Amino acid sequence: DGVYNLYTEVDEPAPGGFDVDRHHAVPQSAFWTTGPSTDGLAFFERLTGLDPAGDRFRFLPVYTGPDDEDGVLHSGLAPYGDRLLTVAELEALAGTPPERGPNSQDFGYLVDPDGVLLEFNGNAETEDLFYGHLHFWHEAPLCAVNWYIEHLGARGTVRDPCDVERGPVSYPTFFPVGQLRQPIGTVRVANTGLMWYTRQCRDGRCGEGADGPLVPSRGQVVDHMGLSYPDLDPVIAHLEEAGIPIVEGPYPFGGSRAILIEDLDGLALELIEVG
């Protein structure tokens, strides 16, 4: 599907892994999660079948509402499935029979051995994509969309204004306090979706001392994201004209070359020439 993961062997675990007790990465960069688009229930059942004791695959609890202290292992076990409902909407549904939508998908989360958070989502009709999407945090998600479209050639819709008011939290989510999901920004790159939500650790939501800006990604467990171009010359010319610093390069990359830049939140981006 045009997406690859490159792993570098290190002597000790890199920082930035997901802390299951704090419900976020420590420290928190712009990277949130990646994972397959697939039949979520089948994926869950396959992994639990391989690891009945839960020693290899640790699934995060998915909380179904503000009063849910235990959570469920995937959204298919939530009363309303994958319907993303605000607290007000959940209160309005109180006392009604649980109901999943006709096209309901199943999603859930687990942490890989390096501390990277993985999300699986989809249903029996979902076309399998090993890495179907990547999620990120951003101060203003729609502004991230505009930046990636204007400067990196991503496919999407430019929004003006892009810095808009945040909506209320919704469930189900792995955040016990609910997840800030509005606005959401989305672009397409190759066969993959890049999606941004607003930074979650604000206003004390993640506990004492957790508020603060996102940190640069370099040196963390997810160090950078790479994008390929047939010719870097026009890309470099555009970046220079736009005043976007080139952090490193051009430098050799296999039989070609690459440069390194950072996005608005400090996520490192390696731009690779593959022509």
ABEGO torsion letter per residue (X at the ends): XGBBBBBBBBABBBBGBBBAAAGBBOBBBABABBEBBBBAAAAAAAAAAABAAGAABBBBBBBAEAABAAEBABAAABAAEABBBBAAAAAAABGBBBBBBAABBBBBBBBBAAGBBBBBBEBAABBBBABABBBBBBABAAAAAAAAAAAAGBBEBBBOBABBBBBBBBOBBABAAEBBAOBBBBBBBEABBBBBBBBABBGGAAEBGABEBBBBABGBABABBBBBBABAAAAAAAAAAAGBBBABOBBBBEABBBBBBBBAAGBBBBBBBAX
